[in-house]
Amino acid sequence: MTIDPNTRIGHVHLTVSDLDRALAFYRDVLGFEVTSRYGRDAVFLSAGGYHHHIGLNTWAGRGAPAPAPGTTGLYHFAILYPDRHALAAAVRRVLDAGVPLEGAADHGVSEAIYLRDPDGN
C-alpha cells in the first residue's frame, strides 16, 4: 500500500526551551503570524491564515537544553517562499537579526538557505 500522492504535510511542532525567544524568531525574523497562544506553554503560527504551520511548545520542559549535535530527532524542515523576492526579504531579516547561516544551495527547482532556530532546531 502506498500513500495517496495528494497527501500533504500540514504542520510541524517543535519543542523549545523559551517560548518568547522562539516566538521572536519565527514571528519577527521569519515573518509567521500568530494564530493562537496558550499562555507560556504553546503558540501556533501560520502563513496566510492556515490554523498553524508551526507549533511551538515547552511541554517537554521550560529551560530544557537543546539536544546534542548528532543525536536523533528532526533534521530539518523546509519553508517554501512564493518567489525569490520573498526569499530574499526573509534572508535579509535573518541576517539583520544576526542569525548565522549554516549553508545555501540551489536545488534546480528551488533555492535554499540553512539555519537553526534559537533552540537548535
N, C-alpha and C positions, 0 to 999 in steps of 0.2 A: 504494500500500500504506500502511496506517495501523497504528500501534502498537496492540496489544491494550489495551482500556480498563482491564483488571485489572492492568496493569503498575504497579509501584510503584518508587520510588527507594529503594534500601536504605541508602546511606550517602554521606557526603561526606568527602574527605580534604583537609586544609588544611596548607599549608606554613607552618611557624612558625620563628622565629629562636632561640627559647629554649623548649625543651620543658617545663622545670619551671614557667616562668611561665605558659605556655599551659595546662598541666595544672591549675595552681591556679585558673585562670579557669573552665575547663569542668567541673572536678570540684567545686571548693569553692564557686564562685559559682553556676554554673548547675545543679549537682547531678548530673551524669552520673557513672556508675560506671565504674571502670577494669576492662576485661575482659582486657587483656594489655598488657605493656610490653616493648619491645625496647631495653633499655639506655637510652642517651642519644639514640637515633635516632628512636624512634616509640612511640606509645601509642594504644591503641584504647579508646574509651569508648562506653557504651550506656545506654539507659534500659530497664529491665525484662529484662535478660539476653540481648538480641539480641547476636550476635557483635560488631558495632560499628555505631553510627550515625555516629560521628565518628572519623576517623583523624587524628592529629596527627603530623607528621614534620618532621625537619630535613634531609631528604635533599638539598634544594637549597642547603644551606649554613647551618650553625650561625652565628648572628650576622648573617645577611643582612638588609639593610634592607627595610622594608615597601615595596610598590610605591607610586609617587606617585599622589596622587588624580587621577582622570580617566583612568587607564590601563585597558586591558582586563584581564579576569580575573573572578573571582567577584563578583557584585553583592551578593547576599545569599542566605541560606537561612533556612528557617522551622523553628522548634521549636514544635510544637503541644502545649501542655499540656492535660491532660484536662478541666480546668474553670477557672473564674475564680479559685477559691481557690488552686489550684496556680500559676496565672499570677501572682497577687498575691504569693505567697510568693517566687517567682523574682524578681519586680521588687524586693521588699524586700531580698533578698540582693544584687542588683545595686547598688542604691542604697547599702546598708551598706558595700559594697566600694569605693565611690567611683567606680564606672564611670559615665561620663556617658551619658545617654540622648540619642540623636540625633533622636528623634521618637516619635510614637504615633499609632495610627489605629484606627478602628472600621470593619471591613470588612463589617459587617452579619451575617456568619456567624462572625466571629472578631474578637478584639481583638489588636492588635499593638503591640509596642514595638520600637524600632530602636536598636541599639548596635553597637559594634565591640569585637572582642577585642583583647588587647594587641599583636597584630601587624597590626591594621588590617583584619582580615577582617570 
